[in-house]
Amino acid sequence: MIRSLKKPLLRALSKMVVEGQQRIIPKGRTFSVQYSLPKLPVPALDQTLKKYLDSCRPLLTDDEYNTTLQVVNRFRLKEGPDLHKLLEERAQKEVNWICCKVHFWSPGL
């Protein structure tokens, strides 16, 4: 793993260890310390769907919310589990499963 790290990051990590720092203060590009951050967990499918419904509720009429609820329940039973499994697999392979340079759902990937 050390060989795959870029030299600026390796220097920053070394400095952090020597100085006893708890975290690296980013300098430069946005993702320059990506490898030093802890991985974010993939939330459970039901948790994600509940948060989605909770965020939609204040914006929708009762009829719109009921329709949305039906769509979410259908998704939970059909496509949801398979797509969630793919997301969990992606989280195992990627440093940051949320940030993607190429959309993994694009055809041909």
C-alpha positions as CSV (number, residue, x, y, z in Angstrom):
1,M,0.0,0.0,0.0
2,I,2.8,2.4,0.8
3,R,4.2,2.1,-2.7
4,S,0.9,3.3,-4.2
5,L,0.8,6.5,-2.1
6,K,2.0,9.7,-3.7
7,K,5.1,11.3,-2.3
8,P,3.3,14.5,-0.9
9,L,0.9,12.3,1.0
10,L,3.6,10.0,2.3
11,R,5.6,13.1,3.5
12,A,2.4,14.4,5.2
13,L,1.7,11.1,6.9
14,S,5.4,10.9,8.0
15,K,5.2,14.4,9.4
16,M,2.0,13.6,11.2
17,V,3.5,10.5,12.9
18,V,6.7,12.4,13.9
19,E,4.8,15.4,15.3
20,G,2.1,13.3,16.9
21,Q,-0.7,15.1,15.0
22,Q,-4.2,13.6,15.1
23,R,-5.1,14.6,11.5
24,I,-3.6,16.1,8.4
25,I,-4.5,19.6,7.6
26,P,-5.2,19.6,3.8
27,K,-3.1,21.9,1.6
28,G,-3.6,22.1,-2.1
29,R,-6.0,20.1,-4.1
30,T,-9.4,18.9,-2.8
31,F,-8.7,15.2,-2.7
32,S,-5.0,15.4,-1.6
33,V,-5.6,13.6,1.7
34,Q,-8.3,11.2,0.5
35,Y,-6.3,8.1,1.6
36,S,-5.9,9.4,5.1
37,L,-9.6,9.7,5.8
38,P,-11.6,6.9,7.3
39,K,-14.0,5.1,5.0
40,L,-17.7,6.1,5.3
41,P,-20.1,3.2,5.9
42,V,-22.9,2.5,3.4
43,P,-26.1,3.1,5.4
44,A,-28.7,0.3,5.4
45,L,-31.2,0.4,2.5
46,D,-34.2,0.9,4.9
47,Q,-32.4,3.7,6.7
48,T,-31.7,5.5,3.3
49,L,-35.3,5.1,2.2
50,K,-36.7,6.3,5.5
51,K,-34.5,9.5,5.3
52,Y,-35.7,10.0,1.7
53,L,-39.3,9.8,2.7
54,D,-38.8,12.0,5.7
55,S,-37.1,14.6,3.5
56,C,-39.9,14.5,0.9
57,R,-42.8,14.6,3.3
58,P,-42.9,18.4,4.0
59,L,-42.7,19.1,0.2
60,L,-45.5,16.9,-1.0
61,T,-49.3,16.8,-0.8
62,D,-50.9,13.8,0.9
63,D,-51.6,12.3,-2.6
64,E,-48.1,12.9,-3.8
65,Y,-46.6,11.5,-0.6
66,N,-48.8,8.3,-0.9
67,T,-47.6,7.8,-4.5
68,T,-44.0,8.4,-3.5
69,L,-44.5,5.9,-0.6
70,Q,-45.8,3.3,-3.1
71,V,-42.8,3.8,-5.4
72,V,-40.3,3.6,-2.5
73,N,-42.0,0.4,-1.2
74,R,-41.8,-1.2,-4.7
75,F,-38.2,-0.1,-5.0
76,R,-37.5,-1.7,-1.5
77,L,-38.8,-5.0,-2.7
78,K,-37.6,-5.1,-6.3
79,E,-34.5,-3.2,-7.4
80,G,-33.4,-1.8,-4.1
81,P,-31.6,-4.9,-2.6
82,D,-29.6,-5.7,-5.7
83,L,-28.6,-2.0,-6.2
84,H,-27.7,-1.8,-2.5
85,K,-25.5,-4.9,-2.8
86,L,-23.6,-3.3,-5.8
87,L,-23.1,-0.2,-3.7
88,E,-21.7,-2.2,-0.8
89,E,-19.4,-4.0,-3.2
90,R,-18.2,-0.6,-4.6
91,A,-17.6,0.6,-1.0
92,Q,-15.2,-2.4,-0.5
93,K,-13.2,-1.5,-3.6
94,E,-13.2,2.3,-3.6
95,V,-11.5,4.7,-1.2
96,N,-14.7,6.8,-1.3
97,W,-17.8,5.2,-2.6
98,I,-19.7,8.5,-2.5
99,C,-17.3,10.4,-4.7
100,C,-17.0,8.9,-8.1
101,K,-15.1,10.2,-11.1
102,V,-17.1,8.1,-13.5
103,H,-20.7,7.2,-12.7
104,F,-20.7,3.4,-12.0
105,W,-24.3,3.2,-13.3
106,S,-23.3,4.4,-16.7
107,P,-23.7,1.8,-19.5
108,G,-20.6,-0.2,-20.3
109,L,-18.9,0.1,-17.0
